[in-house]
């Protein structure tokens, strides 16, 4: 069964493709209704909306692609709006908390550009619930620039947190069940503070992120150690930071099980505690009868050293 071709909902509606006849999608209906309701809104009346990824970056949410060249791209956008006007409207909804205010669903960079230019934002105004807002935001952002693998993982996580099933995540993101599982594994294993220090890593796909997830699953590195390692590398690109972290993990000696056999038929393994294995036979029978007393004597000798457990 072939995969559905991703669409830019705004472009499809503008071009008169009558997308709804081909595929029923509630978000498309909401956007279609909003096309006739464009307004110019004062930017100081518009608040951010969406689960925040990185509070230090204005307008960056769990489904907003993070640009490595934020300042440069914003400057270019401001120049375009200043010279040609705002060509593509943002999408807002009336605030649920404060009458007369709005929440930005998508178009954060357009909002920031207009705010810095001191002009009103051209926006589509539409009442929509959190589910529809999340999907509209993700679809519009994905149409601007393909999400990186980790951004897709965050987007999938954001959809699940809004109450959608894994199947609905797959339908929305045009992914198979395996694809959804791969994304879920990353956000489950990789601590979010670490992931955000590595975002967007646009050139790093599933293999590298899976390798990092495996490292956390196997306790080869902790969240605190990863953060301490990454923070001094903030001047590198996100892809370079990820490569450096993976190289650091690979360079560390992996835990080993030291095994020795002091007498025939007896094996002692150390590393994570001590494991004793005795081959079946007369000695094993004798040891079974006397092991308690031997261990008590050994523990007394240990206590005599003055060490504490």
N, C-alpha and C positions, 0 to 999 in steps of 0.2 A: 504494500500500500504506500503510495507516494506521499511525501510530506507536503503540507500546505505551504504555499509561498508567502513569506512575511509581507505585510502591506503597511504602507504609511497611511493611516486612516484619514488624516487631514487631506493629503494629496489625492487620495481616492475619491473622496467626496467632492473636492474642488473640480476634479476632472470629469465628474458626472459618470463615474463607472457603475453606479447603482450596486455597490458592493453588497448591500443587505440582501439583495435577491439571490446572491450566490452563497452567502454564508450568514447565518443569524449570529449577531454578536451585539450584546446589549450596549457596550461602550460606543459602538458605531452609531447607534440610535441617539445616544446622548449627545455625541459630537455633532450629528446632523442637526439636531434641534438647536444647538448652540450657534450654528453658523449665522443664523439670522439675528443673533443677539450680541454683536460686537459693540464694545464700548471703549472709550478713552477714560482711564482710571488714574487718579493721583497715586503715585507709587508709595506714598507714605500710608496709604490705606490698605496695603497688601502685605499679608504675613506669609511666612514660610509654612509649608505643609509637607508631611511625609516623615518616616522614620529617619532620624539623622545619623549619618555615618561618621562624620568628622566635624565636630562643632567649630573647629577653627576655620573651616572653609565655608564661607557663606554660600548658601544655595546648593550644597552637596547633600543629597539624600541617598537612601538605599537603592534607588532606581535611577539616579542621575549619573551618567558617565562622568568620570573625573578626568579632566584634561591635563596632560603633563605640561602644557604651555598655557595655563589659565590666563595669566596676565596678557600675553601676546594675543591670544584669541579674543579676549574681551576687548582689547584695544581695537582690533580689526572690526569687531561687531559694532562698537561705538562709532567708528568712522563710517561704516555702511549706513547705520541708522541716521547719523548726522547728515549725510549727503543725499541718501535716497529715501529716508523714512523707514519705519518699521514695516517690513513686507509681510511677515508671518505673525499673526496674533498669538499671544499666550493663551492659556486656559486657566480660568479662576472659578471659584465657587464662592457663594456668600458664606461669610464666617458663621460657624455654628455657635461661637461664643459671644461675638460682639456685633450687633446690628450695624450695618453701614460699612463694615469692613469685609475684606475678601481674603481667601487663602489661595496661594498659587499652586496649581496642579502641575503644570509644566510651563517652561519658558523662564526658568530662574535667571539664566544669563541675559535674556532680553530685559527682564525686570531690573537686573543690576545695571545694565547699560543705560536704560532709560532713567534710572534713579540718579546715576552719575552725570547724565546729560541734563538733568533737571526738567524732563518732559514727561508727559503722561504715557502710560503703557496701553497699547492697543491689545485688548483681550476679549476672548469669548467668555461670557458669563453663563454658567450652567449649574443648577442644583444637581448634585450627584453624591452618592454615598461613598464611603471609603473604598469599597471594592472596585467600583467603577473608576474612581479617581486613580487608584493605584495602577490599574490596567492601562488607563489612558496615558498616564505619565510614563510608564514603561514602554509602551508602543511608540510614543512620540520620540522619546529619547533614543530608542533603538534605531529609529529611522534616520536620526542625525549621524550617528556613528555606531558601528557595530560594538556591542558591549564586549569587554574583555571577559576571559573565562571567570575570573573572580567576581566581576560585576554581575555576570549572569547568575552566579551562585548567590550573591546578595539579593538580587531581584527575585529569584526563586524563593529564597527564605522570606522575603518581605511579603510575597503573595501568600505563602503558607501561613504566615502570622496574621494575615487578614481573614483566615478561615477557609481558604481554598484547599481542595484536595490535591494530592500529587498528580492525579490525572488532569485536573484543571490547569495546574502549572504547566504540564506538558503541552496541552492544547494551546495555551496562551503563548508559550515560548517556542512552539514548533519543535518540541523535543520528544524523543522516545522515553519509555519508562527507564531504560538504562541511563539515558542522558540526565534525567531528573535525579536519579540515584547518585550519579557521579557528582552533581552539583551539591546535593545534600551532604554527601560525605565530606566535602571540603569545609562547608560552614559548620559541620558538627565537630570535626577534628581540629581545625585550625582556629585558635582563639581569635575572636574578632579584632581585638587591639593589634594583634600581629598582622592579620590580614589587611587592616587599614594602613599600616605602615608600608605595605607592599603594593597597594592599589595605585594605578589600575593594572600595571604590568601587561600592557596591551600586546606584547609580543610573546608572552608566556602562556602556553595552553595547558590542557589537562595533564600531560605527563609531569610537568614540573610541580603543579599544585598537588597532584596525587602523591608525589614523592614527599612533599612537605607534610601532607596529611598523615602519611605513613610514619614519618618521623615523630609526630606528636602522639600517634596511636601507640607507638612502641616505646614512648618515653625516652627517646633519644635526645630530646631538648624540651625545656619547659617554657611556658609563656614568658616568665620574667627574664630568663636568659636570652630568649629570642629578641625581646624588646630592648634589652641592654645592648645586644649586638647591633641591632638595626638603627637605633637612635643616632649614633655618630655618623651614619651613612646617609643622612637625609639629603645631602647635596647630590647623591647619585640618582640616576633614574630608577623608577620602581622595578624595572626588569633587572637592572644591575644589582639592586638590593636583594632581590629574590635569588639571583645566581650566587651572590656572596654568602647568603644564609645557607643555601643548600650545600655549598662547598665547605662551609664551616662544620655543618653536621656530618658530612661524609668524612671529614678529616679526623673527627673524634673517634678514638678506639671504642668499638662496640662491646657491650658487656659479654663476658665469656664465662662459661661454666668450667671451672678448674676441676679436673677429675683425677683422682689418684687411687692406687690399690696397694695399701700397706701390707696386706696379706692375701694369699690366694683366695678367691671367691668373695672378696670384700671390695666394694667401690664406695668412695666418698666424693661427693660433688659439692663444691662451694661456689659462691658467687652471690646468690640470693638465699642466704641462710646455709645450712648444712644438711645434705641428704645422704643417708647411709643405706646402702643396699648390700644384703648378704645372701649369697647363693644358698639354696636349700641344701641341708645336710646336717651332720652332727653338730658342727660349730654353730650353725644358725639356731639349732634347738637349745644348745647350752646358753647362747647369748640371750635367747628369749627368756630363759629362767633367771638370768643374772643382770640383765640390762638396767633394771630400775636401780639396783644397788650401785652398779658401776657409774651411772649418771649422777646419783646422789653424792658419791665420793668425788666425782669430777667437779661438781658444783661447789662442794666444800673447798676444794683446792682453788677454784676460781675466786671464791669469796675471800680466801686468805691473801690474795694478791692486792686486795683493797680496791679493786675496780668495781664500778657500778654498772648494772645492766641498763 
